[in-house]
């Protein structure tokens, strides 16, 4: 089941970042077509992870895959994983702004202090 969610996440990211597909969806709306008929994601649609169970959102391996597909997945992860250094390092690589917003400050501080001690 997790693989299906990850595949849907890939489709979501591809479609919301494709201006051509978004134009098709807007044109369809202007023509009065149902959004179900168009079947193209837009930024108005809910993120695939917003409907996942807590078990998925607390699964470290699943979340790592989701973040690699879409860094915005960080918005949905469990509180426990927001404290995880591996997840924090991954999201820091992908998007520093999202890391600073969603990862606990204490965890980010520990990572930064760890890098400084290694550099010395």
N, C-alpha and C positions, 0 to 999 in steps of 0.2 A: 504493500500500500504506500509506503514511503516513496518508492520509486515513481509511483503515479503522481504524487504530490510534487516531487521534484521536476517531473516532466511538465506538469501544468505550470509550475513556476517559470520554467524556461520559455514556455509559450507566452505567458503573461509579460515577461521582460521583453521578449522579442517584439510583441505587438505594441506595447505602450511606447517603445522607443523607435518605432517605425512610423515616420511622418506620413508616408504613403497610405498605410493602413488606417491611420487616424483620420486622414482626409476622406477615405472611403466611408468610414463610420459616420463622420459628420455629414457627408453628402446623403447617406442613407437616412439619417435622422431628419434632414431637411425634406426628404421625399416622403416622410411619414412611415418609414419602415420600422418595425419593431427591433429593439436592440437584440432580442433573442434570435431574430432572423439573421441579423448581421453576424452575430457570434464572433465579434472582435473585441478584445479587451481595450478599455481606455483607463485613464487615470481615475476616472469616477468609480470604476468597478473596485470591489474589495480585493485586497491582496490575497493570494491563495493561502498564505499561512494564517490569515485572520480567522479561518474556519477550522484550523487544526486543533487536535486535542492537546491537553497539557503534556501528555506523554511524549508527543512529537517535539513540542517546544522545549522540552527538558532533555532531549536526546542529543548529546554532544556531537556525535558523528553526523547525524541528520542535519543539525544546525550548521556545522562546518560546510557541508555540501550546499546548503541553501544560501549561505553567505557568499560562497564562491560564485553562485549563479546570480544572486542579487544582494548586494550589501544592505539594502533596505530591510532585509529579513531580520536584521538585528532588532527592529522595533517590536518584534513579536516573541522574542525568546524569554525564557523563565528568569526569575530573579537570581537563581542559583548560577545559571550560565553567564549572567552579566558580571559575575565575580570571578569567572574562570579566566586564568591568564592566557591560555591557548586561544580561546575565543577572542579575548581582548587584543592579542597580538595580530590575529587574522584580520579583524575589522580595522585595526590601525593601519595595516597594509592597504586594505581596500578603500577605506574612506575615513580619514582622520576626524572629520567633522561629526560623522555619525558616531564614531567611537567616543568622542568627548561628550556627546549628548546622551548616549544610552549605556555606556559602561560605567560602573561605579568609579568615582573619583579615586578612592583608595586603591583600587586595582590598577588604574592607569598610573598612579603615583609609584606604586611598587615596580611596575614594568620600567618606567623611566629611570628610577633609582637603580634598578638592576643593570640597565644598559650603561649608566655612568660608572658603576663599579667595575664593569667588564672592560671599559675603555681605559681605565687608569692603569 
